[in-house]
Amino acid sequence: MYEMDRLSDKDHVATPRYVVENIYDLIDIRSFKSIWFPFNHYDSEFKLKGDELKLKYKATHIFDDCGNDFFKTKPPEGCDLLISNPPFSNQNEIIEHTFELADSGKIKSFALLLPIATLETEARAKMYSAHEDKLSILIFGKRIKFKGCTNSFNRGCCWICYNIPALRNKRFNWI
Ligand SMILES: C[S@@+](CC[C@H](N)C(=O)[O-])C[C@H]1O[C@@H](n2cnc3c(N)ncnc32)[C@H](O)[C@@H]1O
């Protein structure tokens, strides 16, 4: 299923390595002890770089052996960071669920890679402003060319980060 999905699903947009390495540096990834990659299969750069750095993580994906749907999967024990590039098409539900996980203490912090347009719409503005005390937004100065996508797909993106200690003084930055 996964092999078919990654070739045909418009929501399967693979993150390039430089984006992963950059955010890992910015948030000091080594300071986290229990990380969750909820939209990531074996070929994800988040996971591959995580292996190189010997990070302690759990990677799950809707088409892995257990069919780990993000909305039904429990974060790993003591999860102090959720980080991923989620499907953009149902970002509202994903953002809402991620804030619920943070509000209920099931995850301590998160970083979601999203299109710039995530900053608009009333529904998202409401969620972001309700959490703005611990929010940091990192905006890409240059559009991202995602792996396996043609240049016409290049997207302006940003990281929506919540409660990340290394970003405490970076509430709104261009990267
Ligand atoms: C934007 S892609 C990111 C792929 C990879 N994580 C990366 O960054 O290179 C999002 C992935 O999430 C998967 N996905 C979609 N809905 C999901 C869900 N409810 N739970 C878990 N994974 C899901 C899609 O099949 C797709 O492969």
Ligand as a Chemical Component Dictionary entry (heavy atoms), coordinates in Angstrom:
data_LIG
# 
_chem_comp.id                   LIG 
_chem_comp.type                 NON-POLYMER 
_chem_comp.pdbx_formal_charge   0 
_chem_comp.three_letter_code    LIG 
# 
loop_
_chem_comp_atom.comp_id 
_chem_comp_atom.atom_id 
_chem_comp_atom.alt_atom_id 
_chem_comp_atom.type_symbol 
_chem_comp_atom.charge 
_chem_comp_atom.model_Cartn_x 
_chem_comp_atom.model_Cartn_y 
_chem_comp_atom.model_Cartn_z 
_chem_comp_atom.pdbx_ordinal 
LIG C1  C1  C 0  3.365  15.210 3.436 1  
LIG S1  S1  S 1  3.667  13.455 3.449 2  
LIG C2  C2  C 0  5.144  13.408 4.381 3  
LIG C3  C3  C 0  5.988  12.213 4.106 4  
LIG C4  C4  C 0  7.234  12.096 5.017 5  
LIG N1  N1  N 0  6.833  12.204 6.373 6  
LIG C5  C5  C 0  8.256  13.159 4.697 7  
LIG O1  O1  O 0  8.190  14.236 5.295 8  
LIG O2  O2  O -1 9.125  12.931 3.876 9  
LIG C6  C6  C 0  2.419  12.928 4.598 10 
LIG C7  C7  C 0  2.298  11.413 4.734 11 
LIG O3  O3  O 0  1.308  11.131 5.722 12 
LIG C8  C8  C 0  0.533  10.005 5.334 13 
LIG N2  N2  N 0  -0.778 10.103 6.018 14 
LIG C9  C9  C 0  -1.927 10.627 5.529 15 
LIG N3  N3  N 0  -2.898 10.570 6.463 16 
LIG C10 C10 C 0  -2.354 9.989  7.569 17 
LIG C11 C11 C 0  -2.861 9.650  8.850 18 
LIG N4  N4  N 0  -4.123 9.914  9.193 19 
LIG N5  N5  N 0  -2.023 9.064  9.734 20 
LIG C12 C12 C 0  -0.726 8.806  9.401 21 
LIG N6  N6  N 0  -0.195 9.076  8.190 22 
LIG C13 C13 C 0  -0.988 9.684  7.282 23 
LIG C14 C14 C 0  0.452  10.138 3.814 24 
LIG O4  O4  O 0  0.223  8.861  3.239 25 
LIG C15 C15 C 0  1.834  10.706 3.462 26 
LIG O5  O5  O 0  2.769  9.675  3.170 27 
# 
loop_
_chem_comp_bond.comp_id 
_chem_comp_bond.atom_id_1 
_chem_comp_bond.atom_id_2 
_chem_comp_bond.value_order 
_chem_comp_bond.pdbx_ordinal 
LIG C1  S1  SING 1  
LIG S1  C2  SING 2  
LIG S1  C6  SING 3  
LIG C2  C3  SING 4  
LIG C3  C4  SING 5  
LIG C4  N1  SING 6  
LIG C4  C5  SING 7  
LIG C5  O1  DOUB 8  
LIG C5  O2  SING 9  
LIG C6  C7  SING 10 
LIG C7  O3  SING 11 
LIG C7  C15 SING 12 
LIG O3  C8  SING 13 
LIG C8  N2  SING 14 
LIG C8  C14 SING 15 
LIG N2  C9  SING 16 
LIG N2  C13 SING 17 
LIG C9  N3  DOUB 18 
LIG N3  C10 SING 19 
LIG C10 C11 SING 20 
LIG C10 C13 DOUB 21 
LIG C11 N4  SING 22 
LIG C11 N5  DOUB 23 
LIG N5  C12 SING 24 
LIG C12 N6  DOUB 25 
LIG N6  C13 SING 26 
LIG C14 O4  SING 27 
LIG C14 C15 SING 28 
LIG C15 O5  SING 29 
# 
